[in-house]
Structure formats: structure tokens, C-alpha cells
Amino acid sequence: MPIRRVLLTLLAIAGLVAWPAHNAAAATEPVAQARVAVAANFTEVARLLAEQYTRQSGNRIEISAASTGKLYAQIHHGAPFDVLLAADDTTPKRLVDEGLAVRSSLYDYATGRLVLWSRDPALVDDGGNVLRNHTFHKFAIANPDLAPYGAAAREALQHIGRWDALKPQLVLGENVGQATQFVLSGNAEAGLLPRSLVMESQKQVGGSSWLVPASWHQPIIQSAVLLNRGSDNPAAIGFLGYLRDDAARRIIAAHGYD
């Protein structure tokens, strides 16, 4: 071994010199990385889960959020996603049937709930009667044609015979995040929104809320699926496996999902 190399080795052992920085960086580089398309209602939870998964595995997860309908269209147009976390269970199955996803990977990772919420602390009563009786100036839901929570909101309003009456007052968000922002900003008096987003919004501004009975709409079952692009990606496969972990399920439940 050359004398210079021997001296450097001895100095490194003594803590007087460090090896080049690129060696240390190489040791901490992610083993793999994956792009995960996430329904807007699940964005913050997905980011938290991705952080936890990265700490455990070293693999990096990149989150891209939008309405489920928009993500479906992007996947069809070749968007480079490895995993889809949808806000329904029909879109992932549809992608499987269309040959764009792996059937054996289908997994129901959460069940969502719908909440009536207003930032006015006196508006929403404990029984949700305001939804039947109040004349709203503006009422927010996600676009029913793009977002499963929007479709559930429409079903709930149809269930109580208020859909036609409220149509002129509806403001439609492209996704549930935008619909929630309408209420959060005061541009809509109230809205039918995901419980997870209402929980976060109430931490900021309070308000009044009521949990809509699950019987008023079809169950909001949220499914995940491995897309063909991620079928040999260890980060994508590992992240889907992590969603089934007890620790991940506790995080999901703590953010308002059944």
C-alpha cells in the first residue's frame, strides 16, 4: 500500500481527517425511488406515510396529488407514476381491467367519511338539520364527475331531497382540497367534505361540523394499486407493503379514516 494511503488511513482512524464527501453521500442515497399518485383528500397523510417509509427503508417516495379522475386521465396519457392511491375502489380496478395496473396488488387502504362543515361555529347543529332547512348562499363540494367525495356529497344531498334545491348555490372544487379551501376562506358558507380535511381545517379556524351518516351514500372505499410502470420498482412495491403495516394503519385512522 502506498505510504500516502497508509498515512491517510491512520489519520482517518484517529479522527483527524475525513474520507471524501461523496463516499458518505453514497452510503445514504436512497436504494430506490417511486412516484405515487395520490387522491387530494389523502395528500397530507400520504406525505407523512412516505416520510415514515423513507426513514425505515431508505427508499424515496415522491407524491403527486390531484382528484382521482384527473389522476386516472394522467395515467392514461403516460404520466410516470408507479402507484395510485385513489379515493375510490373503482378507478384502480378499472386500470387493472385496462391492462395498466397489477391485479394482485389491489388493496383497500382506507374508508373515508363525509362531514358537513362550516367555519361559522353556530351554523351546523348536532343533528345536521341545517343541511335540510338552511338556505345557503354558497355551498362547496368537490366536482362529482372527478372526485369520489364529490360523488358521495351528491348522493347525500339526493338522499335528503336537497340536490336540486342546492344546485344553484353549489361551488365545485376541482378536487376536495379546493372545495375545502372554499369553506376555509369563507367563500362558501359550508360544504360536504372529507373528515380528514375538516379535522385539519378545524385546527386552524374552528367552526362547526357534523358527521354525515354513512348510509346516505355509497361507501367511500379508497384503494391502492401498483401501476405497470412500478411493477419491478422495489420502492413502489415496498411502499404498498408498508401501507398494510400496523403503524401505517394507526396513522391513517388518526387522520379521520375508518
C-alpha positions in Angstrom: 0.0 0.0 0.0 1.5 3.4 -0.9 2.8 5.4 2.0 0.3 8.3 1.4 -2.6 5.9 1.6 -1.3 4.4 4.8 -1.0 7.8 6.4 -4.5 8.8 5.4 -5.9 5.6 6.8 -4.2 6.2 10.1 -5.3 9.8 10.3 -8.9 8.8 9.5 -8.9 6.2 12.2 -7.6 8.9 14.6 -10.4 11.2 13.5 -8.0 13.8 12.1 -9.1 13.5 8.5 -12.4 12.5 6.8 -12.8 10.5 3.6 -14.2 12.4 0.6 -17.8 13.5 1.0 -19.1 11.5 -2.0 -18.4 8.3 -0.1 -20.6 9.4 2.8 -23.3 10.5 0.4 -23.3 7.2 -1.4 -24.0 5.4 1.8 -27.1 7.5 2.4 -28.5 7.6 -1.1 -32.0 6.0 -1.4 -32.0 2.4 -2.5 -34.8 3.2 -5.0 -37.5 5.9 -5.5 -41.1 5.8 -6.7 -43.7 8.3 -7.8 -47.0 7.9 -6.1 -50.2 9.5 -7.5 -52.5 10.3 -4.5 -56.1 11.4 -4.3 -56.3 15.0 -3.0 -58.1 14.1 0.2 -55.2 11.8 1.3 -52.3 14.1 0.4 -51.0 15.1 3.8 -51.4 11.6 5.2 -49.6 10.1 2.2 -46.7 12.6 2.8 -46.5 11.6 6.4 -46.5 7.9 5.5 -43.9 8.5 2.8 -41.6 10.1 5.3 -42.0 7.2 7.7 -41.4 4.7 5.0 -38.3 6.5 3.8 -36.9 6.6 7.3 -37.4 2.8 7.6 -36.3 1.7 4.1 -34.1 4.5 2.7 -36.3 4.5 -0.4 -37.7 7.8 -1.6 -41.3 8.5 -2.4 -42.5 11.4 -4.5 -46.1 12.4 -4.0 -48.3 13.9 -6.8 -51.8 14.9 -5.7 -55.0 15.6 -7.7 -58.5 14.4 -8.0 -58.9 10.7 -8.7 -60.5 11.4 -12.1 -57.6 13.7 -13.1 -55.0 11.2 -12.0 -56.8 8.5 -14.0 -56.6 10.7 -17.1 -52.9 11.5 -16.5 -52.1 7.8 -16.1 -53.8 7.1 -19.4 -51.7 9.9 -21.0 -48.5 8.2 -19.8 -47.8 10.1 -16.6 -44.8 8.4 -14.9 -46.5 7.1 -11.8 -45.6 3.8 -10.1 -48.5 3.6 -7.6 -52.0 5.0 -7.4 -53.8 5.8 -4.1 -57.3 6.6 -5.2 -60.3 8.0 -3.4 -62.4 5.1 -4.6 -62.1 1.4 -5.4 -63.5 1.5 -8.9 -60.7 3.5 -10.6 -57.9 1.1 -9.6 -59.9 -1.9 -10.7 -60.6 -0.1 -14.0 -56.9 0.5 -14.5 -56.3 -3.3 -13.9 -59.1 -4.2 -16.4 -57.5 -1.8 -18.9 -54.1 -3.5 -18.6 -52.4 -0.6 -16.9 -52.1 -2.0 -13.3 -51.3 -5.2 -11.4 -54.4 -7.0 -10.3 -52.7 -8.9 -7.4 -51.6 -5.6 -5.8 -55.2 -4.2 -5.3 -55.6 -3.1 -1.7 -58.3 -1.2 0.2 -56.2 1.1 2.4 -58.9 3.4 3.9 -62.6 4.1 4.2 -63.5 7.8 4.0 -66.2 9.7 5.8 -68.1 12.8 4.7 -68.6 15.7 7.0 -70.8 18.8 6.9 -68.5 21.7 7.9 -68.8 25.5 8.3 -66.2 27.9 9.8 -69.2 29.6 11.5 -69.3 27.9 14.9 -73.1 28.4 15.2 -74.2 27.2 11.8 -74.0 23.4 11.9 -76.2 21.7 14.6 -75.6 18.4 16.2 -78.2 16.6 14.0 -77.2 18.2 10.7 -80.7 19.7 10.3 -79.2 22.8 8.8 -78.5 20.7 5.7 -82.2 20.1 5.2 -83.5 23.5 6.2 -81.0 26.3 5.6 -80.8 28.5 2.5 -77.1 28.6 1.7 -75.6 31.4 -0.3 -72.7 29.2 -1.5 -72.2 25.5 -0.7 -69.0 23.7 -1.5 -68.4 20.2 -2.8 -65.8 18.6 -5.0 -66.7 18.1 -8.6 -68.8 14.8 -8.6 -67.5 13.9 -12.1 -63.9 14.0 -10.9 -63.8 13.3 -7.2 -65.4 10.3 -5.4 -66.1 12.5 -2.3 -67.9 14.9 -4.6 -70.0 12.0 -5.9 -70.7 10.9 -2.3 -71.8 14.5 -1.5 -74.2 14.5 -4.4 -75.6 11.2 -3.3 -76.1 12.5 0.3 -77.9 15.6 -0.9 -80.1 13.4 -3.2 -80.8 11.2 -0.3 -82.4 14.0 1.7 -84.0 15.6 -1.4 -81.8 18.7 -1.4 -79.7 18.2 -4.6 -82.0 20.2 -6.9 -82.6 22.9 -4.4 -78.9 23.5 -3.7 -77.6 23.2 -7.3 -77.7 27.0 -7.9 -75.7 27.6 -4.8 -73.0 24.9 -5.4 -69.4 25.9 -5.9 -67.5 22.9 -7.2 -63.8 22.3 -6.4 -61.7 20.5 -9.0 -60.7 18.3 -6.0 -61.6 18.1 -2.3 -58.7 20.3 -1.4 -60.0 23.1 -3.4 -63.6 22.6 -2.1 -62.3 22.7 1.5 -60.4 25.9 0.7 -63.7 27.5 -0.4 -65.1 26.9 3.1 -61.8 27.7 4.9 -61.6 31.1 3.1 -65.2 32.0 3.8 -66.1 32.0 0.1 -68.7 29.2 0.8 -70.8 29.1 4.0 -70.5 25.4 4.3 -69.6 22.2 2.4 -69.7 18.4 2.4 -66.0 17.4 2.7 -63.7 14.6 3.8 -63.5 14.2 7.5 -59.7 14.1 7.3 -59.5 17.6 5.7 -62.1 19.0 8.1 -60.1 17.8 11.0 -57.1 19.7 9.8 -59.1 22.9 8.9 -60.8 23.0 12.3 -57.4 23.1 13.9 -56.9 26.4 12.1 -60.3 28.2 12.3 -62.6 26.0 14.4 -66.2 26.2 13.2 -69.0 23.6 13.4 -69.3 20.2 11.9 -71.5 17.1 11.7 -70.6 13.6 10.6 -72.9 12.6 7.7 -74.4 9.1 8.2 -72.6 6.5 6.1 -76.0 5.2 4.9 -76.6 8.4 3.0 -74.1 7.5 0.2 -72.2 4.6 -1.2 -69.1 3.6 1.0 -66.1 5.7 0.2 -63.6 2.8 -0.1 -60.2 4.0 -1.1 -58.0 1.5 -2.9 -54.3 1.4 -3.9 -52.8 -0.3 -6.9 -49.4 -0.9 -8.3 -49.2 0.5 -11.8 -47.4 -1.4 -14.6 -44.5 1.2 -14.6 -43.8 0.3 -10.9 -44.1 -3.5 -11.2 -40.4 -4.0 -10.8 -39.7 -1.0 -8.6 -38.7 -2.0 -5.1 -39.6 1.4 -3.6 -43.2 1.2 -5.1 -43.7 -2.4 -4.0 -42.2 -1.7 -0.6 -44.4 1.4 0.0 -47.6 -0.6 -0.9 -46.5 -3.2 1.6 -45.9 -0.6 4.2 -49.5 0.6 3.9 -50.6 -2.7 5.4 -48.3 -2.3 8.4 -50.0 -1.7 11.8 -48.0 1.5 12.3 -49.2 2.9 8.9 -52.8 1.9 9.7 -52.7 3.7 13.0 -51.6 6.9 11.2 -54.4 6.5 8.7 -57.0 6.0 11.4 -55.7 9.0 13.4 -56.4 11.3 10.4 -60.1 10.5 10.2 -60.4 7.3 8.2 -62.2 4.2 9.2 
